Amino acid sequence: MSGANAASIANAVDRTGAALATAQIVHAILSPDEFELFARFGRLRRVAAGELLFQRGDCGSSMFVIQSGIVDLDFGEDLVIKYLGPNEFFGELGLLIGDHRRAADARASTDLQLLEIEHEDFQRLVEHDPGLVSYFLRRTIIRVVSNEQILIRQLRRRNHDLETALDNLYTTTHQLTHTEELVRTDELTGLHNRRGLTLYLQDCRTPLHSLPHGLLLIDCDRFKHVNDQHGHLAGDRVLQSLANILRSVVQPDGLACRLGGDEFCLLVTDATVESLEHIAEFILQAVHGLLERTQPVPRICPVSIGVSLLDPAQDWSDWYAQADSALYEAKRLGGNRMHWAVPGNRGD
């Protein structure tokens, strides 16, 4: 070994010692010198947005370095998806171990330019600059160990969450033995049904409660198309997904209700024009987020929303008529939007 290479390896060992002391901040990113070296021996590969590089369980023998673009690493099992960008690398265990089963799905979020390094390429890297490669390998091992520790903590936390969820489920099951609760709940979505809405409005008119101040009517666009093309089970999943979105924004004193079919409503207390607009925009954005996750069978469909501020002197039929008129106008304009009832029209 030449004196220069020996000195390079010694420097790498020193740097590795420092990395060991701060293992928790080791990232899967190449230094400029490492990237230049890998680019010299790796094969450039272009990947279109949405293309799958590999799947969980596939055997791999190469690693990848991102030159430009973003890659999603989906580890499944409700674990956090990782998003990797320029100069970051992944799949290194396939290169180092050979025929290693991939632990995640790797998909191009955007158009990509990648460096793909095979086993033979890596051998040439080692021969060209063993010191730099030694430092890369040691840092990679530290990162793998760190990721394993993070995964163990996540699994422990999930087990704890599961135990908590089971305890809550046991308590909830006993609470649901009351017939009144079962009668007011929509079986498919878990939201209130029309019976629940009626009871809610009756409670709101008692001296101890206040009336809601805002109403959103939400209707699925082209829901019949989902049922016709993919079956009623797919349609049920769409309704459940929309119900989950509404459940995430309903207030403790408000109400999310499935009125029937693919029509829902959200009653909001202490509402203003701004707060109602914010809620409607959140629902639309949440729906768009699910629509962007391309799947053979849809999990959601676009929605139209009619929004109305409520007059406490009026009753449900008046409230519904105003919001329904706004909903009709949203659909007439093409759907996939919100529209305000008059008075208080804010436009689309």
Secondary structure by P-SEA (a helix, b strand, c coil): ccaaaaaaaaaaaaaaaaaaaacccccccccaaaaaaaaacbbbbbbccccccccccbbbcbbbbbcbbbbbbbbccccbbbbbcccccccccccccccccccbbbbccccbbbbbbcaaaaaaaaaacaaaaaaaaaaaaaaaaaaaaaaaaaaaaaaaaaaaaaaaaaaaaaaaccaaaaaacccccccccaaaaaaaaaaaacccbbbbcbbbbbbbcaaaaaaacccaaaaaaaaaaaaaaaaacccccbbbbcccccbbbbbbccccaaaaaaaaaaaaaaaaaaaacccccccccbbbbbbbbbcccccaaaaaaaaaaaaaaaaaacccbbbbcccccccc
